[in-house]
Amino acid sequence: MAFGIDEVQGIAERVAASSGLEVVEVEYRGGGKSRLLRIFIDKPGGVTHEDCANFSREVSTILDVEDIVPGGSYVLEVSSPGLDRKLLRAADYERFTGSKVKLMTREPVNGNRHFEGRLTGFQQGRLFLELDRERKKNRTSESKVEIELANVEKANLVPEI
């Protein structure tokens, strides 16, 4: 049986929905005896250790009964996405408007590919950043930038403590 990350994602999303959780990301790494299936979950206010344990129990039971992960042995890790969580979908940018982010684009925008600043908005597939003053030194005179979501290669929240 071929491994399907989409099947795992679907199962994880069904379990998450029944528990008031959201699946942020599913990763599958390794091979042979050292295979790791990592699922990041979240909910408003953050997830607890108990949320992760309950979710892990439910998902692992389904994955094992349906034999989704071939070869039998694997390690399932369920975790919160952390303070520096990845921004992957349009909904993430909408949810975290007002937060500090760090991102890298596929193609340069105003001559740069690396940006850090406050996400001031997200509309029609475009995100709006107000750049940090320290980061814009020697780069561009612009204090704001507009970036197509399709051009974002990688984006993470920047923890503010």
N, C-alpha and C positions, 0 to 999 in steps of 0.2 A: 504494500500500500504506500503510495507517495504521500509525503507530508505536505499538508496545505495550511499555510499560515492564515489564510482567509477563513478556513474552517475554525481554527482556534479563536480567531478574532470574533467570529460570529457567536461561538459558544460563550466566550468571555463577556460579550456585550449582553447576551440574554441573561446570564447570571448577574451581571452588574445592574441591569435595569430592575431586576426583581429585588435588589437590595438598596436601591437609591444611589448607586454608584455610577461612575463613568469610566470607561476604559480609555486611557490616554494613549497607550502604545503597547504593542506586543512585539517582542524580539525573540529570535531563535538563533542560538549560537552553538558552535562546536560540532563535534561529530564523534562517532564511536561511543566510548563509555563516558565521555565528558560533554554531554549535551545539556544545554541550559535553555529553558523556556522562561522568559521574564515577562511579566505582565505588570504594567503600571496602572494603578487605579486612583481615582480622586472623587471628591464630593465637595460641595460648598462647606467651608469650614475645615476642610482637610480630613484625611482618613486616619483611623486609629489602628493600633496593632490588632485589635479584635476584628475590625473590618477586613484587614488583610488575611487574618487566620481563617475567618469564615468563608471569605471569597476563595481562598486557596483550597480549602476542603471541598467546596462545591464543584469548582472547576476541575480539580484533579480527579474527582470521582467520575465526572462526565467524560473527561479525556481518556481515562483508563477503560471505562466500560465501552466506549465507542472506538477504542483503539486508534485514536487520531494520530498520536505520535508513534511512528513505527520503531520497532526494535526494543520496546519495553522500557528500558531504564533512561530516565532523564531527571533533571532537577528542575522543579517548578519554583520560581521565586516571584512572590507578589509583593509589591512595594508601592509607596506613594511616589509621585514624580519628583518630589523634593522642591526646595525653595527656588532652585535654578531650572525649573522644569522646561522642557522643550515646548515650543509653540509649533504645532503641526497643521492645524486646520483653521479655516476662517473663524470658526466659533471660538477658538483660543484667543485670537486677536481681538474679537469683540469682547470677550469676557475679561481680558486683562488690559483693556484700554485704561490709561492712567498709570500703568506700571512701567518701571524701567526695563528695557530690553537691550540685548546685545545680539546683533545679527550679521550675517554674511550673505552677500548676494552672489548670484551666478555671474551676472554681467555688471560691470561698474555703473554706478549712478553718481553723476557729478564727479567722475574720476575716482571714486572710491568703491570698495567692496565690503569694508568693515564699518559698522555703525554701532554706536551706543547712545541711548537717549530714552526719553519718555515717549511711550506710545500714546499719541494724543487722539487717534481715531482710526477707524477702519470702515471703509465704505466701498462697495462695488469692486471688491478684489484689490483694493489699494490701501496700504497702511501709511499712516502719517506719523513721523517721528520728530520730536524736538530734540536736537542733538545736545549732548553734554558739552559744556564749554571746554573742559580739559581735553576731551577727545577730538575736538575739531581744530585744535591748534595745528598750524602748518598743513591743513588739509583743504578746507573750503571756507569761504566767507559765509556760506549759508548756515542758518541756525535751525532750519527746518528742512525736511526731505520727505518726498513722497515716493513710495516703492511699490511696485506691482507684487502681489503675493506670489505669483508664478516665478518671479525672479529671486525669491528668498531661498537660499540653499540651506541655511541653518539659522535658527533663532531660539534664544533662551531668555527666560526672565532673569533679571539681575536682583538678587536678594537685597532688600532694604531693611536694615535692622536699626 
